[in-house]
Amino acid sequence: MRRFFFDPSCRNGKRVVFSQEESRHIRIVLRLKEGAEVELFDGSGAVYLGKILRLDRYVSAEITDIVEEEHRSCGGLYLYQAILKKEKMDTLVQKCTELGVASLLPLQSSRCQGRLTADAAARKLARWQRIGLSACKQCRRAVPMTISTPASFAEGVAGISERDFDAKLLFWETEKSRRLCDIKGLSAAEQIAVLIGPEGGLSEEEVDMAGQHGWVPVGLGQNILRAETATLAVVSIVQHITGFL
C-alpha cells in the first residue's frame, strides 16, 4: 500500500489535504483513483489508514484508522556532516534516513567546495528535506530525519557543548591511536554525535578546535575511504553497536 505525507496543519478532523507536490504524485504519476486505500503519516510517529476523497489540484483523503503510533522510530544518532558535492550529499541524506539517523547538521568546513550564501543554503535545505521525506516513504519510517540549516564548522562543533550526548566522536583518517572498538560504553549510549569531514578531510586546525569542545578523534581504519563511504560505514557500525540495526 502506498504511503503519503501530510502536514499536520493541513488536517481537519479526519480529513487531510496534501501538498501540491504530493498531490501531483498521487494524480499524475501514480494515477490513483478516488476511493483508493493509502497509508498516511504526518512526521509525528503516527501512521494512519485512509482513502482518497477528491483528486483536485490539492488532493484530499480521509483517515479511516490508525495503524501505529510510535514516537521513537529512529535511533539516537546525530550526524554532523561536512557538506559533500551535490549528488553525494543527496545520496547521503537518503541513506542516512534509511539507516535511522535522528538528525543531520550540514557543516561548511574549510575543505568544502565553495561557500554557501543564505539563499543557496535555503535551497539546499529544501532539497535535502524533500529527499529525506521521499526516503521516509520508501523505507516506511514514520518520523523523518531532522535536517538543520547548514552551519559553519565553528558554529557546529561549538554548539554541541549545549547538548547532552553520551559520546561525541570525530572520525578522522589521520587518527591512528584510537579506533571505534576502543570507545567504552558505546553499546549503552542513547545519544551519540558523530562528525565526519568532506572530500579532502578535516584540517588539523579543525580537529584541534573540535577537541576543545569535547569531540574525541577516532580513526577510520587502514584504508582511505571516500567521504560518503566513511559516513555510511560509521553510521551503520554505530547503529549496529547501539542495537538499532
C-alpha positions in Angstrom: 0.0 0.0 0.0 1.3 3.4 -0.9 2.3 5.8 1.9 1.9 9.6 1.7 2.9 12.5 3.9 0.6 15.3 5.0 1.4 18.4 7.0 -0.3 18.3 10.5 -1.6 21.8 9.8 -3.5 20.5 6.8 -5.6 18.1 8.8 -9.2 18.9 9.8 -10.7 16.1 11.9 -10.4 13.0 9.7 -9.8 14.9 6.5 -6.3 15.8 5.3 -5.1 17.8 2.3 -1.8 17.0 0.6 0.8 19.5 -0.6 0.8 20.4 -4.3 3.9 18.2 -4.9 2.4 15.2 -3.1 -0.9 15.8 -4.9 0.8 15.8 -8.3 2.5 12.5 -7.4 -0.9 11.0 -6.5 -2.8 12.3 -9.5 -0.3 12.3 -12.4 2.5 9.9 -11.5 0.6 7.1 -9.7 -2.8 7.9 -11.2 -4.7 6.8 -8.1 -8.4 6.8 -8.2 -10.9 8.3 -5.7 -11.6 5.7 -3.0 -8.1 4.2 -3.3 -6.7 3.0 0.0 -3.5 4.5 1.2 -1.3 4.9 4.3 -0.7 8.4 5.7 1.8 9.8 8.1 2.5 13.3 9.4 6.0 13.0 10.8 4.9 12.7 14.4 5.3 8.9 14.5 1.7 8.1 13.9 0.7 6.1 10.8 -2.9 6.0 9.5 -5.0 4.1 7.0 -7.0 6.3 4.7 -8.7 6.6 1.4 -8.5 9.2 -1.4 -11.5 11.6 -1.3 -11.0 14.1 -4.1 -8.5 14.4 -6.9 -8.3 18.2 -7.1 -5.2 20.2 -7.5 -4.7 19.6 -3.8 -5.7 16.0 -3.3 -7.7 15.2 -0.1 -8.0 12.0 1.8 -10.0 10.7 4.8 -8.4 8.9 7.8 -10.2 5.7 8.4 -8.0 4.1 11.1 -4.7 4.4 13.0 -2.1 1.7 12.2 0.5 2.6 14.8 1.7 5.4 17.0 5.4 5.2 17.6 7.2 8.4 18.6 10.7 6.9 18.5 11.2 5.3 15.1 14.8 6.3 14.8 17.9 5.8 16.9 19.8 8.4 18.9 22.5 9.1 16.3 23.2 12.7 15.5 25.3 13.3 12.4 27.4 16.4 12.0 28.4 16.1 8.3 30.7 18.4 6.3 28.8 19.2 3.1 29.8 16.9 0.2 29.4 17.5 -3.6 25.7 17.7 -4.7 25.0 14.2 -5.8 27.0 12.7 -2.9 25.2 14.8 -0.3 21.8 13.9 -1.8 22.7 10.2 -1.6 23.9 10.6 2.0 20.6 12.2 3.1 18.7 9.3 1.5 20.8 6.6 3.0 21.0 8.1 6.5 17.3 8.4 6.5 17.1 4.7 5.8 19.7 3.9 8.4 17.7 5.7 11.1 19.9 8.7 11.8 17.9 11.0 14.1 19.3 14.4 13.0 21.7 15.8 10.4 23.6 19.1 10.7 25.4 20.0 7.5 28.6 21.9 8.2 30.7 24.1 6.0 34.3 23.2 6.7 37.5 24.7 5.2 37.8 22.0 2.5 34.1 22.0 1.4 33.8 23.2 -2.2 32.5 26.7 -2.4 30.8 28.9 0.2 27.0 28.8 0.6 25.1 32.1 0.5 22.0 32.3 2.7 19.8 31.7 -0.4 21.8 28.8 -1.6 21.7 27.2 1.9 18.0 27.6 2.0 17.6 25.9 -1.4 19.8 23.0 -0.5 18.0 22.6 2.8 14.6 22.4 1.0 16.1 19.9 -1.5 17.5 17.7 1.3 14.2 17.7 3.2 12.4 16.6 0.1 14.9 13.8 -0.5 14.6 12.8 3.2 10.8 12.7 3.1 10.8 10.6 -0.1 13.2 8.2 1.6 10.9 8.0 4.6 8.0 6.8 2.4 10.2 4.3 0.7 11.7 2.8 3.9 8.4 3.2 5.9 10.0 5.4 8.5 7.3 7.3 10.5 9.5 10.1 11.9 11.7 12.0 9.3 15.3 12.7 10.0 15.7 16.3 11.2 17.9 18.3 8.8 19.1 21.6 10.1 20.2 24.7 8.2 23.9 24.5 7.2 26.2 26.0 9.7 29.8 26.9 9.8 32.2 24.3 11.2 33.0 26.5 14.2 29.3 27.0 15.0 28.6 23.3 14.7 31.4 22.0 16.9 30.9 24.7 19.5 27.1 24.4 19.6 27.4 20.7 20.6 28.6 21.9 24.1 25.0 22.8 24.8 23.8 19.2 24.1 23.9 16.3 26.5 25.5 13.5 24.4 26.8 10.2 25.8 29.6 10.3 23.2 31.0 12.9 20.7 33.1 11.1 18.1 35.1 12.9 15.3 36.1 10.4 12.6 39.4 11.4 11.1 41.6 9.4 8.7 44.8 10.7 10.3 43.9 9.3 13.8 45.8 6.1 14.3 45.9 5.6 18.1 42.1 5.3 18.7 39.6 3.1 17.0 35.9 2.7 17.4 36.3 -0.5 19.3 38.4 1.5 21.9 35.4 3.6 22.8 34.0 2.3 26.1 30.3 2.1 26.9 29.1 2.8 23.3 26.6 -0.1 23.3 24.7 1.5 26.2 24.8 5.1 24.8 21.5 6.6 24.0 22.6 9.9 22.4 25.7 9.8 20.1 27.1 12.6 18.0 29.4 11.8 15.1 31.3 14.3 13.0 32.8 13.4 9.6 34.6 15.7 7.1 34.2 16.4 3.4 36.2 15.2 0.4 39.8 16.1 1.4 39.0 15.5 5.1 39.2 17.9 8.0 42.2 20.1 8.7 44.4 19.7 11.8 43.2 23.1 13.0 39.5 21.9 12.7 40.3 18.7 14.6 42.0 20.8 17.3 39.1 23.2 17.5 36.6 20.3 17.9 38.8 18.8 20.6 38.4 21.9 22.6 34.6 21.3 22.6 34.8 17.7 23.7 35.0 15.8 20.4 37.1 12.7 20.6 39.1 11.8 17.4 38.6 8.2 16.1 40.4 6.5 13.2 38.7 5.2 10.1 40.8 2.0 9.6 43.8 1.3 7.4 42.3 2.3 4.1 41.5 5.8 3.0 37.7 5.9 2.4 35.7 8.2 0.2 33.8 10.8 2.3 30.4 9.2 1.5 31.7 5.7 2.2 33.2 6.8 5.5 29.9 8.3 6.7 27.7 5.3 5.7 30.2 2.9 7.3 30.3 4.8 10.5 26.6 5.2 10.7 25.9 1.5 10.0 28.5 0.4 12.6 27.4 2.7 15.3 23.7 1.8 14.7 24.7 -1.9 15.0 26.7 -1.4 18.2 23.8 0.5 19.8 21.2 -2.1 18.7 19.3 -0.1 16.2 20.4 -2.3 13.3 
